[in-house]
Amino acid sequence: MKTTTALRQLLRQPGIIVAPGAYDCLTAKLIEREGFPAVYMTGAGTAVTRVGKPDLGFATLTEMLANASAMASTVSVPLIADADTGYGGALNVYRTVQEYARAGVAALHIEDQAFPKRCGHLDGKEVVPVAEMVAKRSTSPCSTTLSSTASPPSFPCPNSPCWGLRWSFFPAV
């Protein structure tokens, strides 16, 4: 079964899809081996392990795509991947979505941060105007999940379904 189909089936089930964060093929395999239904490719982990820099926009589409492709080919469960801000404007988002899909990524998220971006875990972020995110969304070749960099809920989060959340990302380390 295609991982996109498997993810759609998971989304139809009640409850939250817990997708622990992985930064390389080994951590992705460990997450799959422990029985989680999906893996999340963390942008911060990818930046640190692939580029040796913090998640401040140093990792480009090239590095993130290479990591996503390697991880997607290593696991049989859906890979949900961080796609930062889409690596530019609306046309860049279009390309990012196409490239991630071609690499075997089942889903991705695009952040609404202004450049230069900061890791979603850090304070001091600025968001782009709503119209810019609408433009990015409208040029996407398929349905994407756009995520806000607003502070995430504190954990544990038993009320997450009440907030409309369908998956939760947890760091693996």
C-alpha positions as CSV (number, residue, x, y, z in Angstrom):
1,M,0.0,0.0,0.0
2,K,1.3,3.5,-0.8
3,T,2.2,5.5,2.3
4,T,-0.1,8.3,1.2
5,T,-3.0,5.8,1.2
6,A,-1.9,4.5,4.6
7,L,-1.8,8.0,6.0
8,R,-5.2,8.8,4.7
9,Q,-6.5,5.7,6.4
10,L,-4.9,6.7,9.7
11,L,-6.5,10.2,9.4
12,R,-9.9,8.6,9.0
13,Q,-9.5,6.8,12.4
14,P,-10.4,8.5,15.6
15,G,-7.7,9.9,17.9
16,I,-4.3,11.4,17.3
17,I,-1.6,10.0,15.0
18,V,1.6,10.0,17.1
19,A,4.6,10.5,14.8
20,P,7.8,10.6,16.8
21,G,10.5,12.8,15.3
22,A,13.5,11.3,13.4
23,Y,16.5,13.0,12.0
24,D,18.0,10.2,10.0
25,C,17.3,6.7,8.6
26,L,18.4,4.9,11.8
27,T,16.0,6.9,14.1
28,A,13.3,6.5,11.5
29,K,13.8,2.7,11.5
30,L,13.8,2.6,15.3
31,I,10.5,4.5,15.4
32,E,8.9,2.2,12.9
33,R,10.3,-0.9,14.8
34,E,8.6,0.4,18.0
35,G,5.3,0.2,16.2
36,F,4.4,3.9,15.6
37,P,2.1,4.4,12.7
38,A,4.1,7.2,11.1
39,V,7.5,9.0,11.3
40,Y,8.0,12.7,11.4
41,M,11.2,14.1,9.8
42,T,12.3,16.9,12.1
43,G,13.7,20.0,10.5
44,A,15.8,20.9,13.6
45,G,17.3,17.4,13.7
46,T,17.9,17.4,10.0
47,A,19.6,20.8,10.1
48,V,21.9,19.7,12.9
49,T,22.8,16.3,11.5
50,R,23.0,17.2,7.8
51,V,24.4,20.7,7.9
52,G,25.9,20.9,11.4
53,K,24.0,24.2,12.1
54,P,21.0,25.1,14.2
55,D,17.5,25.3,12.6
56,L,17.8,28.9,11.5
57,G,17.3,28.5,7.8
58,F,20.8,27.0,7.0
59,A,19.3,23.8,5.6
60,T,18.0,24.3,2.1
61,L,15.5,22.3,0.0
62,T,18.5,20.2,-1.2
63,E,19.5,18.9,2.2
64,M,16.0,18.5,3.5
65,L,14.9,16.7,0.4
66,A,17.9,14.3,0.5
67,N,17.1,13.4,4.1
68,A,13.4,13.0,3.4
69,S,14.1,10.8,0.4
70,A,16.6,8.6,2.3
71,M,14.2,8.2,5.2
72,A,11.1,7.5,3.1
73,S,13.0,4.7,1.3
74,T,14.0,3.2,4.6
75,V,10.6,2.9,6.3
76,S,7.3,1.4,5.2
77,V,5.1,3.7,7.4
78,P,4.1,7.2,6.2
79,L,6.8,9.9,6.6
80,I,5.5,13.3,7.5
81,A,8.2,15.9,6.8
82,D,9.1,19.4,7.8
83,A,9.4,21.6,4.7
84,D,10.3,24.7,6.6
85,T,8.7,27.7,4.9
86,G,8.6,26.0,1.5
87,Y,12.0,27.5,0.7
88,G,10.7,30.8,-0.8
89,G,7.5,32.1,-2.3
90,A,4.5,30.4,-3.8
91,L,6.3,29.0,-6.8
92,N,9.0,27.5,-4.5
93,V,6.2,25.9,-2.4
94,Y,4.8,24.3,-5.5
95,R,8.2,22.8,-6.4
96,T,8.8,21.7,-2.8
97,V,5.6,19.8,-2.6
98,Q,6.3,18.1,-6.0
99,E,9.8,17.1,-4.9
100,Y,8.8,15.8,-1.5
101,A,6.0,13.8,-3.1
102,R,8.4,12.4,-5.7
103,A,10.8,11.4,-2.8
104,G,8.1,9.3,-1.2
105,V,7.0,11.7,1.6
106,A,3.4,11.1,2.6
107,A,2.7,14.6,4.0
108,L,4.5,17.7,4.8
109,H,4.0,21.0,6.6
110,I,4.9,24.5,5.6
111,E,5.6,27.1,8.3
112,D,4.3,30.6,8.2
113,Q,7.5,32.3,9.3
114,A,9.1,35.4,7.9
115,F,12.7,35.2,6.6
116,P,15.1,34.6,8.3
117,K,13.2,31.7,9.9
118,R,13.9,30.2,13.3
119,C,13.3,26.8,14.7
120,G,9.7,26.4,15.7
121,H,10.8,25.6,19.3
122,L,12.5,29.0,19.7
123,D,11.0,32.3,20.8
124,G,11.2,35.5,18.7
125,K,9.6,34.3,15.5
126,E,7.7,36.5,13.1
127,V,5.0,35.3,10.8
128,V,4.2,36.3,7.2
129,P,1.0,38.1,6.3
130,V,-2.1,35.8,5.9
131,A,-2.3,36.7,2.2
132,E,1.2,35.3,1.6
133,M,0.3,32.0,3.2
134,V,-2.9,31.8,1.2
135,A,-0.9,32.3,-2.0
136,K,1.5,29.6,-1.0
137,R,-1.4,27.3,-0.3
138,S,-3.3,28.1,-3.4
139,T,-0.3,27.3,-5.7
140,S,0.3,23.9,-4.0
141,P,-0.2,21.0,-6.4
142,C,-2.0,19.0,-3.7
143,S,-3.4,19.4,-0.2
144,T,-0.8,20.6,2.2
145,T,-0.9,21.2,5.9
146,L,0.1,24.7,6.8
147,S,1.4,25.1,10.3
148,S,1.6,28.1,12.5
149,T,4.7,28.8,14.5
150,A,2.5,29.9,17.4
151,S,3.6,28.2,20.6
152,P,2.5,24.5,20.7
153,P,0.4,23.2,23.6
154,S,2.2,22.0,26.7
155,F,2.3,18.2,27.0
156,P,0.6,15.9,27.8
157,C,-2.1,17.2,25.6
158,P,-5.2,14.9,26.1
159,N,-7.5,17.6,24.6
160,S,-5.7,17.8,21.3
161,P,-8.6,16.4,19.3
162,C,-10.7,19.2,20.7
163,W,-8.2,21.7,19.1
164,G,-8.6,20.0,15.7
165,L,-5.2,18.4,15.8
166,R,-4.9,15.1,13.9
167,W,-1.3,14.3,14.5
168,S,1.3,15.1,17.2
169,F,5.0,15.5,16.8
170,F,7.3,14.4,19.6
171,P,11.1,14.7,19.5
172,A,12.8,11.3,19.4
173,V,15.8,12.5,21.4
